[in-house]
Amino acid sequence: MMIFLLMILTAWLFVLLAVRTGRSSRARDSVTESVAIHRDRLTQLEDDFRDGTLELADYQQFKTETERALLEDSRKAASGTDLRTLPWPLALIALAVIAVAAWLLYMHWGAADAVEVRRGFIELATSEQPTQQQLDATLDGYQAMLERHPDDLQGWFRLANMQMELGRYADAQPNLERVLRLLREGDRNAEDEATILAYLGQTLWAQEQPQAALARFEEALQFNAQNNLALGFAGRLTFESGAYRDSIDYWLRLKSLASESADTGLIDEFIRRAQAALAEQGIDYQPQLQPRLNVAIELPSAWEGLPDAAALFVYARQPGERMPLVVKRIPVTAGELNVSLSDADAMGPMGGLGGHDRVEVTARVSFSGQAQSAPGDWTAQPVTVDLSENTQQQLSLQVRQP
């Protein structure tokens, strides 16, 4: 706004200078008249001297003085420029037109909406007890501003996050969908996609759409098998739908990610409830942590140039064998990816990690997206993992170009 006012004042200054220039032009007109008078005076002196009414000494003195005055006034007239006068009524109209035009241009191309949104957030931050009307007005103003910047991924994410914090899940859902679309149109990142998918699942759960929510949580786990939010909600939703075995599996996976110092008592209670529900059905289910390999994969920087059909295959097999025990295929969406391998990824009924003390883990990027290897594929150096004592393993693989 300050810049806008300075621009208005500058434009008005030029108009006022034009009016003042009109005044100075009248002064130049008077100089021109003086020059004409001096010339007439010289002509009169010549006539008087020829008629004998003026002595030579007086003639020369008067002529010198008149010529000096004529020279001075001629110099003043030559130094000026003939400018037309700008009348005051026209000047006032010009000032009004400049002000209105500048305001309209500022509203169209300026940052008036951003200033209003910023003012709204400042008022919320300084208010001891902001009203619901203030909150809604500020968020609605922020969304209206973002509509003018539809590709502002960070802005849409902030808006959706604030809407979720205020319990406006129905409003947050389409904004998260927009964020997900922008993520997938730009430089994709698997963990970011998993986070947005988990948030989408939360908004759907809050709107009492459990099946759609579970689908989003399961999709999030495909991009990041260690997303805590998705694992927790997936366990709850499968429990509420009666899929108690699945809920136990999800909660066990969540428990396996907890640090040694973390309190997992609540997760244990959920697992006991699921076991009790199975017991009522006559099923004695004593879960054990299934073997699981959490693999962190680093790709070459050239991954962004891969074709759309390219896919990453991560698999584990017995040392010296060719056929995988478990395998997972995922799209290449980032330079760093996290993949979880378990019996759920088994290659048929005879596959799986269970019953194997040692496995060899590796990864391969297929340009065609096909499981069969081909010349030019990117591969990682295999890593041998011991599962005899600890079935929950963390490891890293670095995929290299040939």
Secondary structure, DSSP 8 states (H G I E B T S, - for coil): -HHHHHHHHHHHHHHHHHHHHHHHHHHHHHHHHHHHHHHHHHHHHHHHHHHT-S-HHHHHHHHHHHHHHHHHHHHHHHHS-------HHHHHHHHHHHHHHHHHHHHHHSSHHHHHHHHHHHHHHH-SS--HHHHHHHHHHHHHHHHT-TT-HHHHHHHHHHHHHTT-HHHHHHHHHHHHHHHHHSS--HHHHHHHHHHHHHHHHHTT-HHHHHHHHHHHHHH-TT-HHHHHHHHHHHHHTT-HHHHHHHHHHHHHHS-TTS--HHHHHHHHHHHHHHHHTT---------EEEEEEE--GGGGGS-TT-EEEEEEE-TT-SS-SEEEEEE--SSEEEEEE-GGGBSSTT-SSTT-SEEEEEEEEESS--SS--TT-EEE--EEEE-SS-SEEEEEEEEE--
